[in-house]
Amino acid sequence: MHLSTHNWMRAEPLAVTLKRIKKYGYESIEISGEPAQYDIKDTRALLKEHGIRCWGAVTLTLGERNLAAKDESQRAKSVDYVKSVITMVSELEGEIVTLVPATVGKVVPDGTEEEEWQWVVDATKECFAHAREKGVRLAIEPLNRFETYLFNRAAQALALADAVDPDCGVCLDAFHLNIEEEDIYDAIRLAGNRLFDFHVADNNRFAAGLGHLDWPKIVATLKEIGYDGALTNEFVAPVDRTPAAKYPDMVERNPVDIPPEQLKFIQDHGSSLLTEKFYDDQMRITAETILPLIK
Amino acid sequence: MHLSTHNWMRAEPLAVTLKRIKKYGYESIEISGEPAQYDIKDTRALLKEHGIRCWGAVTLTLGERNLAAKDESQRAKSVDYVKSVITMVSELEGEIVTLVPATVGKVVPDGTEEEEWQWVVDATKECFAHAREKGVRLAIEPLNRFETYLFNRAAQALALADAVDPDCGVCLDAFHLNIEEEDIYDAIRLAGNRLFDFHVADNNRFAAGLGHLDWPKIVATLKEIGYDGALTNEFVAPVDRTPAAKYPDMVERNPVDIPPEQLKFIQDHGSSLLTEKFYDDQMRITAETILPLIK
């Protein structure tokens, strides 16, 4: 196991992030699933320069992106988007694409269970075929019920993976597990050797160590199932607008260059633009909590 | 302490609910915060007939209801709504109104922190004055970040209660505590004698006992702070639309008489219309888990 991080949580130049995470002992990155934002050649050079490898990417299933959409052309465009993320990861020599099948924030389905299941299985199969061709492993990620109505638990993600291909896997996320699973550890065991990726935030989605999750037991369970991939930092800190605020300086008040749909994505998660100080602290604290457990 | 339940989670006649909960040992009800749905005289008679008292109500802060709205007339209407819930509870001889200050599902604020704080404090003071006059205690309830951006933690709800009146309190909910608090038990201790109400669902928002929350420890901590109110059942079960579904018969397929905004409220929580069998089981399991702990 090694420590990795997403970078979609703060709009900052990749070089700044890479320098930041290198000093705390991160080995790899899951790059934001927006291929249009990255020039492959430049990105490869940056990764090499900072000694950080690309582990993979997570799809940012925003707006009209939805593999379970009723509209056929919308599904086709969504498949194209996922394929573009897979291609990007392949060109950056990454191993994994974490797939969120349905639009984040969408809580009402387009069709019957049977229709929808067929749509999402067929669309994911297309993505999987492209991933296999590109040498990238595909991992279905369940999210909590407020982010999606469709895949919330490990067993549900595994059902889709099973319907797609025995070589399709899942990605689990400690924050979501704590909301949706009857037993966090049993969910990890259920995934077993189909677990391709693991996302790390505490129960309150601050850095690991700032909440009540039992990280030694989580990591021990990952070892128990023989997991040997990344533990990928993905904190999403809620903004406190009351006099009880613990981190009054967490919100960035200066103008930040970020596309509106990505800002909306962050705000829909209860978070906002983060200051460099706050973001850096969260990166450091996660490393301090996780690294001693995986060494 | 005694066992209570909300009834907004299933659209069924009150008499059916009262009969259902009586047999499982519930002593009181928190009635759905929609005064227009209840004739006071009939409701009093029904409660008496079934031997269930009204403990209180929770505001259903839907649609345009928002004590933190920028628009003054919207705030005034929201205050009127909360007052109407307080009046209903008073007329049903209840003790508590649980107040959710900002619209459920709203995640972006209308103004600056300072403006908004003034709006919500002033509006809540008006509600509190009415509650005092009617002999009802007011409890601010924090919700998880996906349901509101404004009050997520006990400390934040207490900050509003403090700004309103020393006799204003808070309501905590185990499901939300598990998502938002650094330590669930410390949050209960922080509320202390300002804790006026406590909502019960497991970490996955199924009935208490169907998830990983430590109910003996939660109830012990409530005893430690001298809490002597209701433990109010409020499960909101997510619908599973995959082949991994554990409860394939939980969703009601027959037409149900429910206002569209209330159906949307339930769907926004990842749930749906529930069958009588599933609903009854959740009521029973909660009672089986909680009653032995509070006797």
Interface residues (C-beta under 8 A of the other chain):
Chain A: V107 V108 P109 E113 E116 W117 N144 R145 F146 E147 Y149 L150 F151 N152 R153 A155 Q156 L158 A159 L160 A163 N178 I179 E180 E181 E182 D183 I184 N203 N204 R205 L210 G211 H212 P238 V239 D240 R241 T242 P243 A244 Q267 D268 H269 G270
Chain B: V107 V108 P109 E113 E116 W117 N144 R145 F146 E147 Y149 L150 F151 N152 R153 A155 Q156 L158 A159 L160 A163 N178 I179 E180 E181 E182 D183 I184 N203 N204 R205 L210 G211 H212 P238 V239 D240 R241 T242 P243 A244 Q267 D268 H269 G270
